[in-house]
Amino acid sequence: MDNEKNYEEFLKENGKFPDEIKEVSAIAQRLRNYLGMEPVLSAIKEVHKLHGLSQQIQSLLEKELLEIGFTTEKKGLFSGCPVPSLRPDFYMKVGESGILVEIERGKTIANNMDLLDMWKCHLCTEAHFLFLVVPCVRRNQKDQATRPFDRASKRLAPFFQRENYVNVEAVYLFGY
């Protein structure tokens, strides 16, 4: 990841959850620090290969996320939505809101998973904060590189311009 940008925050101005944003930001920093630890970077490098699965990345982060207080694939968060079977990879209640964590690998951009994850957080009445974990660089079978982190960053940024606000208060974009 040598000089790769691997973290970005998108925040609403004057959001509805000022107390929660402080706690959410602290949790984001803890996850960011964890992702930057050498043993974690090495473990991710081992599984972030052609035909790797997001579940492999997810399993490397699971212990830390559970220690922080997240639960896995929380059911019932979308019961009032048109697609009630939706589940996040991880969820944690924070004050009057909560955080969804979504971990992507190969389909971040190709299948619009970054936008789907944003949509899921927008629909969820129990969470207004999204932690999105995506690859900085992904190589295909021809060894061509795509940059999912940069593309997701450009695609999510417009949601945090006042004229485009949705009910997601903040997105924390983590790259690996």
C-alpha positions as CSV (number, residue, x, y, z in Angstrom):
1,M,0.0,0.0,0.0
2,D,3.1,2.3,-0.1
3,N,1.7,5.8,-0.7
4,E,-1.8,4.7,-1.4
5,K,-4.5,6.8,0.2
6,N,-6.4,4.3,2.4
7,Y,-8.8,6.3,4.6
8,E,-11.3,9.0,4.0
9,E,-14.2,10.5,5.9
10,F,-17.4,12.0,4.4
11,L,-19.4,13.9,7.0
12,K,-22.6,16.1,6.8
13,E,-22.3,19.6,8.0
14,N,-24.4,20.1,11.2
15,G,-25.5,16.5,11.3
16,K,-28.4,15.3,13.4
17,F,-26.2,13.2,15.7
18,P,-23.5,15.4,17.1
19,D,-22.9,13.3,20.2
20,E,-22.8,10.1,18.3
21,I,-20.3,11.5,15.7
22,K,-17.6,11.8,18.3
23,E,-17.9,8.2,19.4
24,V,-18.3,6.9,15.8
25,S,-15.1,8.9,14.8
26,A,-13.2,7.4,17.8
27,I,-14.3,3.9,16.7
28,A,-13.3,4.6,13.1
29,Q,-9.8,5.6,14.4
30,R,-9.5,2.4,16.3
31,L,-10.4,0.4,13.2
32,R,-8.0,2.4,11.1
33,N,-5.2,1.8,13.6
34,Y,-6.0,-1.9,13.6
35,L,-6.0,-2.1,9.8
36,G,-2.5,-0.4,9.8
37,M,-0.9,-3.0,12.1
38,E,1.8,-5.0,10.3
39,P,0.3,-8.5,11.2
40,V,-3.1,-7.4,9.9
41,L,-1.6,-5.9,6.7
42,S,0.3,-9.2,6.1
43,A,-2.7,-11.3,6.8
44,I,-4.8,-9.2,4.3
45,K,-2.1,-9.5,1.7
46,E,-2.3,-13.3,1.9
47,V,-6.0,-13.4,1.1
48,H,-6.4,-10.3,-1.1
49,K,-5.6,-12.2,-4.3
50,L,-7.3,-13.1,-7.5
51,H,-10.4,-15.1,-6.7
52,G,-10.2,-14.1,-3.0
53,L,-13.4,-13.5,-1.1
54,S,-14.7,-10.6,0.9
55,Q,-15.5,-13.2,3.6
56,Q,-11.8,-13.8,4.0
57,I,-11.1,-10.1,4.7
58,Q,-14.2,-10.1,6.9
59,S,-12.9,-12.9,9.0
60,L,-9.6,-11.1,9.6
61,L,-11.4,-8.1,11.0
62,E,-14.1,-9.9,12.9
63,K,-12.3,-10.4,16.2
64,E,-11.4,-6.7,16.4
65,L,-15.0,-5.6,15.4
66,L,-16.5,-7.9,18.0
67,E,-14.1,-6.6,20.6
68,I,-15.2,-3.1,19.8
69,G,-18.9,-4.1,20.3
70,F,-20.2,-4.9,16.8
71,T,-22.4,-7.9,16.1
72,T,-22.3,-9.9,12.9
73,E,-25.1,-9.9,10.3
74,K,-27.6,-8.4,12.7
75,K,-31.1,-9.4,11.6
76,G,-34.2,-7.2,11.8
77,L,-32.5,-3.9,11.1
78,F,-34.5,-3.6,7.8
79,S,-37.8,-5.0,8.9
80,G,-39.7,-1.9,7.8
81,C,-38.0,-1.7,4.4
82,P,-39.0,-3.1,1.0
83,V,-36.2,-5.7,1.3
84,P,-36.5,-6.8,5.0
85,S,-33.9,-9.6,4.5
86,L,-31.0,-7.2,4.2
87,R,-28.2,-7.6,6.7
88,P,-25.0,-5.7,7.2
89,D,-21.7,-7.5,7.7
90,F,-21.5,-5.9,11.2
91,Y,-23.7,-3.5,13.2
92,M,-23.2,-1.6,16.5
93,K,-25.7,0.7,18.3
94,V,-24.2,4.1,19.2
95,G,-26.4,6.4,21.2
96,E,-29.6,7.1,19.2
97,S,-28.2,5.7,16.0
98,G,-25.7,3.0,14.9
99,I,-23.0,2.0,12.5
100,L,-23.2,-0.5,9.6
101,V,-19.9,-2.1,8.6
102,E,-19.6,-3.5,5.0
103,I,-16.5,-5.2,3.8
104,E,-16.0,-5.6,0.1
105,R,-13.4,-7.1,-2.2
106,G,-13.9,-7.9,-5.8
107,K,-17.3,-6.4,-6.6
108,T,-16.9,-3.0,-4.9
109,I,-17.2,-1.1,-8.2
110,A,-18.0,-3.7,-10.8
111,N,-21.3,-4.6,-9.1
112,N,-21.8,-1.2,-7.5
113,M,-21.5,-2.6,-4.0
114,D,-20.3,0.7,-2.6
115,L,-23.5,2.3,-3.7
116,L,-25.6,-0.7,-2.5
117,D,-24.0,-0.3,0.9
118,M,-24.7,3.4,1.0
119,W,-28.3,2.6,0.0
120,K,-28.6,0.0,2.8
121,C,-27.4,2.6,5.4
122,H,-29.8,5.1,3.9
123,L,-32.7,2.7,4.4
124,C,-31.7,1.6,7.9
125,T,-33.6,3.5,10.6
126,E,-31.2,2.0,13.2
127,A,-27.9,3.3,11.6
128,H,-26.8,6.6,10.1
129,F,-23.1,5.8,9.9
130,L,-21.4,3.5,7.5
131,F,-17.9,2.0,7.7
132,L,-17.0,0.8,4.2
133,V,-13.9,-1.4,3.8
134,V,-12.6,-1.8,0.2
135,P,-9.4,-2.6,-1.6
136,C,-7.1,0.2,-2.5
137,V,-5.9,-1.8,-5.6
138,R,-7.4,-4.9,-7.1
139,R,-5.8,-6.9,-9.9
140,N,-7.7,-8.9,-12.5
141,Q,-6.7,-12.0,-14.5
142,K,-4.7,-10.0,-16.9
143,D,-2.8,-8.3,-14.0
144,Q,-4.5,-5.0,-14.7
145,A,-5.1,-2.8,-11.7
146,T,-8.3,-1.1,-10.7
147,R,-8.5,1.3,-7.8
148,P,-11.8,0.6,-5.9
149,F,-10.9,2.9,-3.0
150,D,-10.4,5.9,-5.3
151,R,-13.5,5.1,-7.4
152,A,-15.7,4.6,-4.3
153,S,-14.4,7.8,-2.8
154,K,-15.4,9.8,-5.9
155,R,-18.8,8.0,-6.1
156,L,-19.7,8.6,-2.4
157,A,-18.5,12.2,-2.1
158,P,-21.5,13.8,-3.9
159,F,-23.8,12.4,-1.2
160,F,-22.1,14.8,1.3
161,Q,-22.8,17.9,-0.7
162,R,-25.6,19.7,0.9
163,E,-27.9,19.6,-2.2
164,N,-27.5,15.8,-2.4
165,Y,-27.9,14.8,1.3
166,V,-29.4,11.5,2.2
167,N,-30.0,10.4,5.8
168,V,-26.6,8.9,6.2
169,E,-24.7,11.2,8.5
170,A,-21.2,10.0,7.7
171,V,-19.2,7.4,5.7
172,Y,-15.8,6.3,6.8
173,L,-14.0,4.7,3.9
174,F,-11.2,2.3,4.8
175,G,-8.8,0.9,2.2
176,Y,-6.7,-2.2,2.4
